[in-house]
Amino acid sequence: MALTHMEEYAASLDYFRKVIKLNAKLAIAHHNLGRSLHEIGQSDMAYQSFRRAIYLGFTPTQQAVAVTVPGFPSASNQTVLRERRLWAHGLLKSEEINF
């Protein structure tokens, strides 16, 4: 029997956690763990994983946070604004480099 979309994300959690245990500095693993957590409704835990991925330098996560953080139960208006400003700042910074 094939796994449903939700079951696939839930099943992936153990794998991403094992990868992180092997290499805690692998930013993409934190990003993917956050994405899976978000997809199964664990938004606050996802936010922690996303923040770790950003801290480790995985810049695509900043967009994911800016877009998904408004749906996080514990996200205040200030948190949403801060994350969107950080994302916008990153976009402006990358545009300066491309000129």
BELRAHU-V522415 format. One record per residue. RES is the residue in three letters. PHI is phi in whole degrees, 0 to 359 (* if undefined). OMEGA is omega in whole degrees, -180 to 180 (NA if undefined). D_LAST is the distance of its C-alpha to the last C-alpha in Angstrom with 2 decimals. Layout:
[[RES	PHI	OMEGA	D_LAST] [RES	PHI	OMEGA	D_LAST]]
//
This chain:
[[MET	*	-179	51.74] [ALA	283	177	48.00] [LEU	283	174	46.15] [THR	286	179	44.76] [HIS	306	-179	41.10] [MET	295	180	42.03] [GLU	294	178	44.24] [GLU	296	178	41.53] [TYR	296	180	39.25] [ALA	297	180	42.26] [ALA	294	-178	43.21] [SER	287	-177	39.77] [LEU	303	-180	40.03] [ASP	299	-179	42.43] [TYR	294	180	40.29] [PHE	295	178	37.14] [ARG	294	177	39.33] [LYS	294	178	40.86] [VAL	298	180	37.52] [ILE	296	178	36.50] [LYS	296	178	39.88] [LEU	287	-179	39.27] [ASN	212	-176	35.75] [ALA	293	-179	34.86] [LYS	264	179	31.40] [LEU	276	-172	30.33] [ALA	301	-178	27.82] [ILE	296	177	27.81] [ALA	293	176	31.59] [HIS	295	178	31.31] [HIS	299	-178	28.84] [ASN	293	175	31.25] [LEU	298	178	34.22] [GLY	300	180	32.66] [ARG	297	179	32.02] [SER	295	178	35.62] [LEU	300	179	37.03] [HIS	298	-178	35.24] [GLU	295	179	36.55] [ILE	262	174	40.10] [GLY	92	179	39.93] [GLN	264	-171	39.54] [SER	297	-179	36.54] [ASP	294	176	37.19] [MET	291	178	37.49] [ALA	298	-180	34.35] [TYR	301	178	32.46] [GLN	298	179	33.68] [SER	293	178	32.48] [PHE	298	-180	29.04] [ARG	298	179	28.74] [ARG	295	179	29.84] [ALA	298	178	27.23] [ILE	295	178	24.48] [TYR	303	-180	26.13] [LEU	278	173	26.11] [GLY	99	179	22.37] [PHE	273	-171	22.37] [THR	295	178	19.41] [PRO	300	180	20.45] [THR	294	-179	23.52] [GLN	301	177	21.81] [GLN	294	179	21.44] [ALA	301	180	25.04] [VAL	292	-178	26.28] [ALA	299	-177	24.61] [VAL	276	-174	26.17] [THR	266	-174	29.53] [VAL	302	178	30.41] [PRO	300	179	31.98] [GLY	272	-179	34.64] [PHE	283	-177	35.60] [PRO	304	-176	39.07] [SER	267	-177	38.46] [ALA	283	176	35.07] [SER	277	176	35.46] [ASN	301	179	33.43] [GLN	294	178	31.88] [THR	295	179	30.91] [VAL	300	-180	29.27] [LEU	298	180	27.34] [ARG	299	-178	26.30] [GLU	295	179	25.08] [ARG	289	176	23.08] [ARG	294	178	21.49] [LEU	299	178	20.62] [TRP	296	180	19.06] [ALA	298	178	17.03] [HIS	299	178	15.96] [GLY	297	178	14.87] [LEU	295	179	12.83] [LEU	297	180	11.09] [LYS	298	-180	10.64] [SER	291	178	9.18] [GLU	292	179	6.63] [GLU	299	-179	5.67] [ILE	291	-175	5.67] [ASN	279	-179	3.82] [PHE	290	NA	0.00]]
//
